[in-house]
């Protein structure tokens, strides 16, 4: 994903509830004193939180560089928005683990950038002025477009709003440039450090051949007892570690006692059992095949060192305690094989944009069924595409050039089951009904280093792996020089939210209801125009 700055859109404010009408106070003087104390405490904390929201909470202090929580939140929101474009809502329970991983990735990236920026400054590195201007101009124009989209098709309304607030569009761009430039400069400095790290990596032809033949791809599954170190106390983490150790001991015993022991079956049942009272306390995940650099370091080191078929653990990472079953391992060479591919044409009837999704799906099904019926009566497939398909490729005959199973599983599965020239019955694929015609099958091809394109591809993969390792090692070195400390306010608010905050909020709500003396309102969201941190991959 490329770098992108974004200006948050103004949000609609909530409706304020009417204050409750006070009732005659029948409580004794002691209760009135308690109420005053509670109101003062709650009001004080409320004021402090309001101040921190206005000034920005520091999530981490990295050496002397501050990493703001608002910037981390903006980075996470970038991912949420990106996934939304593909119909995936990361804020739902179904994708909780994905969102958690993204949050960790953004936090680590923010810390890493702060480390690189300090290193760059210590070496007196400065961004190239021409590159800075080019990047800043790109980000400003992107921000202008982001703001303009909030007005829909009414470009005149957007222009009038800008002029009313900033005087002119040029002044608006100048304002945006001032807001965004620090982020662009930091990213360019971090990029310069990355280039320095990459330049230190060398790969020979012998290295490529050794890497190609090495066992470097793993298929695994794992059982995880989740840990959230931002919330869990040291005692809680220790207790979770004991749970993971007990589960591991039980697994090893089951392996001996039960010849038909199945890790996945056991892990799923145990995760459900442990999560019964505490949601998502533990989970099972089938990870499928992965290469080095795709998993967190501790997990990767342990699983690649294990033998095929081993069950190892508990392995501690930032996500918790893992018990890992290494199902299989294969040579890196397999990664570069060309899998079987198919060429197909398809009729697509989508209901993704329907106002009523239920009705839209019913109508799409009826259209797909009608198209299928006409095909069976002799209608040419290309004609059916023109007549019924509303897919983006309908204008070009709905042709899908050769693609592998991993590119589009549903369409591949339907096509590969056919004989060349034949077509499938309608089937669902996300928010579409599709009919597929097989046009051809391309046989799989084993990778060989004698093929220059394959050799270059393998070399690039090895270079990327070594660059990632060099980057990780450099980050460790920088953390010794520039210690990473959690923001003090983050620690205080987490302590407050987890302890006194819960108690005081509960007592405050009870007292408000019991006495009718305390006014309650729904919060009003303040519209903002704060630019988010440009994301970097």
C-alpha positions in Angstrom: 0.0 0.0 0.0 1.4 3.4 -0.9 1.9 6.3 1.4 -1.3 8.3 1.9 -2.2 11.2 4.1 -5.9 11.6 5.0 -8.0 14.4 6.5 -10.7 13.0 8.8 -14.2 13.8 7.6 -16.5 15.9 9.8 -18.7 13.6 11.8 -22.3 14.2 12.7 -22.9 15.3 16.3 -25.1 13.2 18.6 -28.4 14.5 20.1 -28.1 15.7 23.6 -30.5 14.1 26.1 -32.6 16.4 28.2 -31.3 16.6 31.8 -33.3 14.6 34.2 -35.6 16.6 36.5 -34.2 16.8 40.0 -36.3 15.2 42.8 -36.5 16.3 46.4 -33.4 15.0 48.2 -34.5 12.6 50.9 -31.0 11.4 51.7 -29.2 12.4 54.9 -26.4 14.9 55.1 -23.7 12.1 54.8 -25.1 11.0 51.5 -25.0 14.6 50.2 -21.3 14.9 51.2 -20.5 11.6 49.4 -22.3 12.9 46.3 -20.3 16.1 46.3 -17.0 14.1 46.6 -18.0 11.8 43.8 -19.1 14.6 41.5 -15.8 16.4 42.1 -13.7 13.3 41.5 -15.6 12.4 38.3 -15.6 16.0 37.1 -11.8 16.3 37.7 -11.0 13.1 35.8 -13.5 14.1 33.0 -11.7 17.5 32.7 -8.3 15.8 32.5 -9.5 13.4 29.8 -10.9 16.3 27.9 -7.6 18.1 28.1 -5.6 15.0 26.9 -8.0 14.5 24.0 -7.4 18.0 22.9 -3.6 17.9 23.3 -3.0 14.4 22.2 -2.1 11.4 24.3 1.5 10.1 24.0 1.4 6.4 23.4 5.2 5.9 23.5 8.3 7.9 24.2 11.0 6.5 22.0 14.3 8.2 23.1 13.2 11.8 22.9 10.6 11.2 20.1 6.9 11.1 20.9 4.6 8.6 19.3 1.0 9.9 19.7 -1.9 7.7 20.2 -3.9 9.8 17.7 -1.4 8.9 14.9 -1.5 5.2 15.8 -5.3 5.4 15.7 -5.2 7.1 12.3 -2.9 4.4 10.9 -5.3 1.7 12.1 -8.2 3.6 10.5 -6.4 3.7 7.2 -6.4 -0.1 7.2 -10.1 -0.2 8.3 -11.0 2.1 5.4 -8.9 0.0 2.9 -10.5 -3.3 4.0 -14.0 -1.7 3.8 -13.4 -1.0 0.1 -13.3 -4.8 -0.3 -16.4 -5.4 1.7 -14.6 -6.5 4.9 -15.6 -4.8 8.2 -12.6 -5.1 10.5 -14.6 -3.7 13.4 -16.8 -6.8 13.7 -16.1 -9.7 16.0 -15.4 -12.0 13.0 -12.2 -10.0 12.2 -11.2 -9.2 15.8 -7.9 -11.1 15.5 -7.1 -9.4 12.2 -7.7 -6.0 13.7 -5.6 -6.9 16.7 -2.7 -7.9 14.4 -3.1 -4.7 12.4 -3.0 -2.6 15.7 0.2 -4.3 16.7 1.7 -3.8 13.3 0.9 -0.1 13.3 2.2 0.4 16.8 5.5 -1.4 15.9 5.8 0.6 12.7 5.3 3.9 14.6 8.0 3.0 17.1 10.3 1.9 14.3 9.8 5.1 12.5 10.6 7.1 15.6 13.8 5.1 16.1 14.9 5.6 12.4 14.1 9.4 12.6 16.4 9.8 15.7 19.2 7.8 14.0 18.8 9.9 10.9 19.0 13.2 12.9 22.0 11.9 14.8 23.8 11.4 11.4 22.6 14.8 10.2 20.6 13.3 7.4 18.2 15.6 5.5 15.6 14.8 2.9 16.4 15.9 -0.7 14.5 19.3 -1.1 13.1 18.2 -4.6 11.9 14.9 -3.2 10.4 16.6 -0.2 8.5 19.0 -2.4 7.3 16.3 -4.7 6.1 14.1 -1.8 4.4 17.0 0.0 2.6 18.2 -3.1 1.3 14.6 -3.7 0.1 14.3 -0.1 -1.6 17.8 -0.2 -3.4 17.0 -3.4 -4.5 13.7 -1.9 -5.8 15.5 1.2 -7.7 18.0 -0.9 -9.4 15.2 -2.8 -10.2 13.4 0.4 -12.0 16.6 1.7 -13.7 17.1 -1.6 -15.3 13.7 -1.6 -17.1 14.5 1.6 -19.2 16.9 -0.4 -20.2 14.3 -3.0 -20.7 15.6 -6.5 -21.2 19.2 -5.2 -17.8 20.7 -6.2 -19.1 24.2 -5.8 -20.2 23.6 -2.2 -16.7 22.3 -1.4 -15.0 25.4 -3.0 -17.4 27.8 -1.2 -16.7 26.0 2.1 -12.9 26.3 1.6 -13.1 30.0 0.7 -15.4 30.7 3.6 -12.9 29.2 6.1 -9.5 29.8 4.5 -10.0 32.6 2.0 -8.9 30.7 -1.1 -8.0 27.2 -2.3 -4.3 28.2 -2.4 -4.4 29.2 1.3 -6.2 25.9 2.1 -3.3 24.0 0.4 -0.8 26.1 2.3 -2.6 25.2 5.6 -2.6 21.5 4.6 1.1 21.6 3.7 2.0 23.0 7.1 0.0 20.3 8.8 1.3 17.4 6.7 5.0 18.4 6.2 6.3 17.1 9.5 4.8 13.6 8.7 6.3 13.7 5.2 9.7 14.7 6.5 9.7 11.9 9.1 8.8 9.3 6.5 11.5 10.5 4.1 14.1 10.3 6.9 12.9 6.8 7.8 13.2 5.8 4.1 16.8 7.1 4.0 17.7 4.8 7.0 15.9 1.9 5.3 18.0 2.5 2.1 21.1 2.5 4.2 20.2 -0.8 5.8 19.3 -2.3 2.4 22.6 -1.2 0.9 24.4 -3.3 3.5 22.8 -6.5 2.2 24.6 -8.6 -0.4 23.5 -11.8 -2.2 25.7 -14.0 -4.4 24.7 -16.5 -7.0 25.9 -19.3 -4.7 23.6 -17.9 -2.0 20.7 -18.0 -4.4 21.3 -21.7 -5.2 21.7 -22.6 -1.5 18.5 -20.8 -0.6 16.5 -22.4 -3.5 17.3 -25.9 -2.2 16.9 -25.1 1.5 13.9 -26.2 3.5 12.2 -22.9 4.0 8.4 -23.2 3.8 6.3 -24.4 6.7 2.7 -25.5 7.1 1.5 -25.2 10.7 -1.4 -24.7 13.1 -1.4 -23.4 16.6 -3.3 -23.0 19.9 -2.9 -19.5 21.5 -3.7 -18.3 25.0 -4.1 -14.6 24.3 -2.3 -11.9 26.2 -2.9 -8.2 26.0 0.1 -6.7 27.8 -1.6 -3.2 27.6 -4.3 -4.5 29.9 -3.2 -7.8 31.6 -1.2 -7.4 34.8 2.0 -9.3 35.4 0.0 -11.8 37.6 -2.5 -12.3 34.8 0.2 -13.0 32.3 1.8 -15.5 34.7 -1.5 -17.2 35.2 -2.1 -17.5 31.4 1.4 -18.9 31.0 0.5 -21.6 33.5 -2.7 -22.4 31.6 -0.7 -22.8 28.4 1.8 -25.0 30.1 -1.0 -27.2 31.5 -2.6 -27.5 28.0 0.8 -28.4 26.5 1.4 -31.1 29.1 -2.1 -32.5 28.4 -1.4 -32.5 24.7 1.8 -34.5 25.2 0.0 -37.0 27.4 -2.8 -37.3 24.9 -0.3 -38.0 22.1 1.0 -41.0 24.1 -2.4 -42.3 25.4 -4.5 -41.7 22.3 -3.1 -43.0 19.0 -5.8 -41.2 17.0 -5.0 -37.8 18.7 -5.7 -34.9 16.4 -4.2 -31.5 17.3 -6.8 -29.4 15.5 -9.8 -31.2 17.1 -8.2 -31.0 20.6 -7.2 -27.3 20.2 -10.6 -26.2 18.9 -12.4 -27.8 21.8 -9.9 -26.5 24.4 -10.1 -22.9 23.0 -13.9 -23.1 23.2 -13.7 -24.4 26.8 -11.3 -21.6 28.0 -13.2 -18.9 26.1 -16.6 -19.9 27.5 -16.4 -17.4 30.5 -13.8 -15.0 29.0 -14.5 -14.4 25.3 -11.4 -15.0 23.1 -9.3 -16.1 26.0 -7.8 -18.8 23.7 -8.1 -19.6 20.0 -7.1 -22.2 17.4 -5.8 -21.2 14.0 -4.7 -23.1 10.9 -1.9 -21.0 9.4 -1.4 -22.9 6.1 1.9 -22.5 4.3 4.1 -19.5 5.1 7.7 -18.4 4.5 10.2 -16.7 6.8 9.4 -13.1 7.5 5.6 -13.6 7.7 5.3 -14.5 11.4 6.5 -12.7 14.5 10.2 -13.4 15.3 9.8 -15.7 18.3 7.1 -17.8 16.7 9.1 -18.0 13.4 12.4 -19.1 15.2 10.6 -21.8 17.1 8.6 -23.3 14.2 11.4 -23.3 11.7 13.7 -25.0 14.2 11.2 -27.8 15.0 11.0 -31.1 13.1 8.1 -32.0 10.9 5.2 -33.3 13.0 6.5 -31.8 16.2 4.2 -30.1 18.7 6.2 -27.4 20.6 5.5 -24.8 23.2 4.5 -22.7 25.0 6.2 -20.1 22.8 5.8 -16.6 24.1 5.2 -13.7 21.7 3.6 -10.3 21.9 0.3 -12.0 21.2 0.5 -14.5 24.1 1.5 -18.2 24.5 1.5 -20.5 21.5 1.5 -24.2 21.3 2.5 -25.0 17.7 2.0 -28.1 15.6 4.4 -28.2 12.6 2.5 -30.1 10.0 4.9 -30.1 7.1 8.0 -28.3 5.7 9.0 -28.0 2.0 12.0 -26.6 0.1 12.0 -23.0 -0.9 12.0 -24.2 -4.5 8.3 -25.2 -4.2 7.4 -21.6 -3.6 8.5 -20.7 -7.1 6.7 -23.5 -8.9 4.0 -22.3 -11.3 0.8 -23.9 -10.2 -1.9 -25.2 -12.6 -3.9 -22.3 -14.0 -7.2 -22.0 -15.9 -8.6 -19.5 -18.4 -12.3 -18.8 -18.2 -15.1 -16.5 -19.1 -17.8 -15.6 -16.6 -21.2 -14.0 -16.3 -21.4 -11.9 -13.1 -24.6 -10.7 -11.6 -23.8 -8.5 -8.6 -26.1 -7.2 -5.8 -23.3 -5.4 -3.9 -24.8 -2.0 -4.5 -28.4 -2.9 -3.8 -30.1 -0.7 -1.2 -31.9 -3.8 0.2 -29.3 -6.6 0.1 -32.0 -9.4 0.6 -34.1 -8.2 -2.3 -30.9 -7.5 -4.3 -29.7 -11.1 -3.8 -33.1 -12.5 -4.9 -33.1 -10.4 -8.0 -29.5 -11.4 -8.9 -30.4 -15.1 -8.4 -33.4 -14.7 -10.7 -31.2 -13.0 -13.4 -28.5 -15.7 -13.1 -31.1 -18.4 -13.4 -32.6 -16.8 -16.4 -29.2 -16.5 -18.1 -28.5 -20.2 -17.3 -31.8 -21.3 -18.8 -31.1 -19.4 -22.0 -27.6 -20.9 -22.2 -29.2 -24.3 -22.1 -31.5 -23.3 -24.9 -28.5 -22.5 -27.1 -27.6 -18.9 -26.3 -23.9 -18.3 -27.0 -21.9 -17.7 -23.8 -20.4 -14.4 -25.1 -23.9 -13.2 -26.0 -25.1 -14.1 -22.5 -22.2 -12.1 -21.0 -23.3 -9.0 -23.0 -27.0 -9.5 -22.1 -26.8 -10.4 -18.4 -23.4 -9.6 -16.9 -22.9 -6.4 -14.9 -19.3 -7.3 -14.0 -16.5 -4.8 -14.7 -15.1 -7.1 -17.5 -18.5 -7.6 -19.3 -17.4 -5.2 -22.0 -14.5 -7.5 -22.9 -16.5 -10.7 -22.9 -16.0 -11.5 -19.3 -12.7 -13.1 -20.1 -10.4 -14.1 -17.2 -6.9 -14.8 -18.4 -4.9 -17.7 -16.9 -5.2 -17.6 -13.1 -4.3 -19.9 -10.2 -6.5 -21.3 -7.4 -5.1 -18.7 -5.0 -6.2 -15.9 -7.2 -9.9 -16.7 -7.2 -10.8 -19.9 -5.3 -14.5 -20.0 -6.1 -14.2 -19.3 -9.8 -11.2 -21.6 -10.1 -13.1 -24.5 -8.4 -16.0 -24.1 -10.7 -13.9 -23.9 -13.9 -11.5 -26.7 -13.1 -14.4 -29.1 -12.7 -15.6 -28.5 -16.3 -14.5 -29.8 -19.7 -13.2 -27.1 -22.1 -16.0 -25.1 -23.6 -18.6 -26.2 -21.0 -20.1 -23.9 -18.4 -21.2 -24.2 -14.8 -24.6 -23.7 -13.1 -25.0 -20.4 -11.2 -23.1 -20.2 -7.9 -22.5 -17.5 -5.3 -19.2 -15.8 -4.9 -19.3 -13.1 -2.3 -22.0 -10.6 -3.4 -22.4 -12.0 -6.8 -24.0 -14.9 -8.7 -21.6 -16.2 -11.4 -21.7 -18.7 -14.3 -18.3 -19.9 -15.5 -17.2 -21.3 -18.8 -13.8 -23.1 -19.0 -11.7 -21.9 -21.9 -8.4 -23.7 -21.2 -6.1 -25.3 -18.6 -2.4 -24.6 -18.2 -0.3 -27.4 -16.6 1.9 -26.7 -13.6 5.6 -26.0 -14.1 8.4 -26.9 -11.7 10.7 -24.0 -11.0 14.3 -24.1 -12.2 17.2 -21.8 -11.7 18.2 -22.2 -15.3 15.3 -20.0 -16.1 16.6 -16.4 -15.7 13.2 -15.0 -14.7 12.9 -17.6 -11.9 16.6 -17.0 -10.8 15.9 -13.3 -10.5 12.7 -13.9 -8.6 14.5 -16.2 -6.1 17.3 -13.7 -5.7 14.8 -10.9 -5.0 13.1 -13.1 -2.4 16.4 -13.9 -0.6 17.4 -10.2 -0.7 14.0 -9.2 0.8 14.4 -11.8 3.6 17.9 -10.7 4.4 16.9 -7.0 4.3 14.0 -7.8 6.8 16.5 -9.6 9.1 19.0 -6.7 8.9 16.2 -4.3 9.6 15.0 -6.2 12.7 18.6 -6.4 14.0 19.1 -2.7 13.5 15.9 -1.9 15.4 17.1 -4.0 18.3 20.3 -2.0 18.3 18.5 1.3 18.2 16.2 0.3 21.1 19.3 0.0 23.3 20.3 3.5 22.3 16.8 5.0 22.3 14.7 3.2 25.0 11.1 2.7 24.2 8.8 3.7 27.1 5.1 3.6 27.3 3.5 7.0 27.7 2.9 7.9 31.3 -0.6 9.1 30.6 -1.4 5.8 28.8 -0.4 3.9 31.9 -2.4 6.2 34.2 -5.5 6.0 32.0 -5.2 2.2 31.7 -4.9 1.9 35.5 -7.9 4.3 36.0 -10.1 2.6 33.4 -9.3 -0.9 34.8 -9.8 0.0 38.5 -11.0 3.3 40.0 -12.7 4.4 36.8 -15.0 1.3 36.7 -15.9 1.8 40.4 -16.5 5.5 40.2 -18.4 5.2 37.0 -20.7 2.5 38.4 -21.2 4.5 41.7 -21.8 7.7 39.7 -24.4 6.0 37.5 -26.1 4.5 40.6 -26.1 7.8 42.4 -27.5 9.7 39.5 -30.4 7.3 39.2 -31.0 7.1 42.9 -31.1 10.8 43.6 -32.0 12.4 40.3 -29.5 15.2 41.3 -26.9 14.5 38.6 -27.6 15.6 35.0 -26.8 13.1 32.3 -26.2 13.9 28.7 -25.2 12.0 25.6 -21.7 13.1 24.4 -21.3 15.4 21.4 -18.6 14.5 18.9 -16.5 17.4 17.8 -15.9 17.7 14.1 -12.2 17.6 13.3 -9.8 18.4 10.5 -6.7 16.8 11.9 -4.5 15.1 9.3 -3.6 11.5 10.0 -0.1 10.2 9.8 0.7 9.0 6.2 0.8 5.2 6.3 3.9 3.5 5.1 4.5 -0.1 4.0 
